Amino acid sequence: MNKQLSIKKWKIFKLPPVIYMLLCLVIIFSIATPQYLSFQNIKNILMQSSTLMILAFGQTLVVLTQGTDLSIGAQVSMVTVAWITLARKGVPLPVGAIIVLLLTSCVGIINGLLVAKGKMPPFIATFGMQNVINSFTLLLTAGAAVTYSSNIFLIITESSLFGIKAPVFIAAGIFAVTWVILNRTKFGMGIFGLGGNPEALALAGVNTVKVTVKAYAYAGLLAGVAGLLTACRVESGQPTAGAGLEFESIAATLLGGTSMREGRGNVTNTIFGVLLLSVVRNGLNVVGITAVYQSAIIGIIMLSAIIIDSLARQSQERN
Amino acid sequence: MKTGETILSVKGITKLFPGVVALDHVDFDLRVGEVHILVGENGAGKSTLSKCILGAYVPEQGTITLNGTKKSFKSPRDALKEGITAVYQEFTLIPYLSVAQNIFLNREYRKKNGLLDINRMEKESRELLKLINCEHLNVSSHAKDLTIAEQQMVEIAKALSFHPQIIIFDEPTATLSEREVGSLFEQIRKLRASGIGIIYISHKIQEFTQIGDRISVFRDGRKIATFGIHEKSTEEIVNMMVGRNISQVYQRNPNLYSGESLRVEGLCDYKEKVKHADLVVNKGEIVGLAGLVGAGRTELANLIFGIDRRKAGKVYLYGEEVLGKITPGKMVRRHIGFVCEDRKSKGLALKDSVAWNITAVSLRQLFPHGLIRYKKIKNVAESYRERLKIAVPTVQRPCKFLSGGNQQKVVLAKWLSAHVDILILDEPTRGIDMGAKMEIYELMNQLSLEGKSILLISSELPELIGMSDRIYVVHEGRIVHECKRGSAEFNAEDIGAMMLNVYQDAEGKAEWDE
């Protein structure tokens, strides 16, 4: 009995530090501004984080395989532009959506092949892809935003259940799917294997190229979904809509305690990583800190979260 | 099949690698219900043979006959289908998958909807673990949360899940503690009793009589002999392995010592691998550290050299305490050298030239003003190439093209060029041929004649006993015995017992209690 208690206690300490940081920040912000913890603001935070959430789920899979995908931000931009351009050319929105999702999945497959078959460092392969995609996006639009109007955009972004809007539900659904993939499929076992002991995985006869390609393809597919949601929100195609999201998704993944080397981590903690980023940004706005200082503060919080995480792990190992 | 019948017979197997005959017409047979030990130095061919049997290598010549039918395995999968499997020294578990998932990796059970059938995998894993008395293991916990011994049990359970006829154990005890070795042997005996043929690859002479039925000795790609385990003495087996009499291999002439060079008091680390170690090394002395793999010898050396952080304890050099944080840089400046166990990843910059490696530590001494002259580097390297007889056409050649013995000589030259006074050698002769080995022993004698001290870590007892003036025996992080050359207990049998911590002195009582 006693022993069980102590194990339970230990499990609480094993929660990733990002959860404690999140709690601390929420407490600080709600003391600073009383309306911070209002239902409205919580809804705002969830809504604002839904796109990044979806991207980060895909990124988590890729990071678990000891990789990174730097192209997903560019994919988001490309999707907004491509979808709207197709619509302006007369392609119905649902058909266009399927086309762009196929497109980003293919981009993911190419990324995966470059990494697994071409033996390129993921950083280089996907950074190259990012630049190619950015060029393609600019070609489509000549650098300007493209617009299109349809009430479908509003239906997707504004319809709500219990006051919570559809994008949040979409993100939740994608979370569930990703969780099942990671924990209840052979593909998921392959992802943990690639991160933790790729030689052993290959020895067991698993096709590691296939696992890698699938992981990047999934990240691409989710980038497509995130791009569609972004396009709905801004009701246009913006060539820079996704700029920087690739790094934010990596940051959120790492904040959630997923490791770039040992195949450690899970998609649940990524949620908290994303929320941490969103809570900070939202909180700084609500409290009224100017954008000049916001970046620095966000940077410092991210660094300290990662440092705390690594210190916590070191002390765990020592014990 | 009945116990004693031949299950596997290998005839005239030859395996060539570029420039090496790894196996030279080897015959071998395995009987039902026996533990057949393969023994030999590194590169003798025992691992190559087991890989041919496992299908990992395809031999150039020869036949493999299983249960009377000829087989030719093209891949490990083919061998697995016939019930031949292996438990490796390096584990093949994936750290963040559960025990059950690891056991059924790539043979997962799935439900009708395509998702993993976790319940069924866990249930069958529990049954497999029960077979080897490990029902206490939690099949849903991550592999990385298990101890090394538990991981090994999972590996065995995984091997059993293939319903094997033959299991090959490749140095399974390398990372186990003594108690864990005991329970591993118990399981192996059980497997043997159930009619599985077991091939057991090992370096540890003291294990042979505990677990083996027959033994085959390998040397230079050839099988020297196969015989029953009790037919030959340990010494005869060792002589067969090295191909000459041990007394010719190890020549040690102790010197007159004049004062201590290295003293360690109460050294502890954070990982509890080293517990209150005290030791002294005198000038001109070769001091051995004996112990099982995992006993904490390397960790102790790492602490002394400042690679790992110490929790407590003091290190003295020539009577003077090393103050503050111990770092490798500090120790090098005080003329201490460390030849580490893993030559390829830690001892050498493999892609860089012999000359670069030889002068890597001594640049500051060679060029105190900071600017480097390549001609001088080359000259220094050349002088050590001659002195240590490093077989290389030019010192500009990258180290990766050198043989293991020559690479090790480069590592030694690196420290000699830095004029070290104390040299820590961690497994200095691992994986190198006999000729180079003897040259290294000669060099050690030479250094000690010059009054330099050597702390020698080795898993080869004959080497330790042959070269050391004194031996400290390390067991589970503690120094449990000290024996001097010439004393009654300075022999392989007694020191082997001390390493297992089962040594009893002349009065017959245990000298050390846990």
Interface residues (C-beta under 8 A of the other chain):
Chain A: V180 R184 T185 K186 M189 F192 G193 G195 G196 N197 E199 A200 L201 L203 A204 G205 V206 E262 G263 R264 G265 R318
Chain B: P76 R77 F91 T92 L93 I94 P95 Y96 L97 Q101 L105 N106 E108 R110 G114 L115 L116 I118 K144 Y270 K271
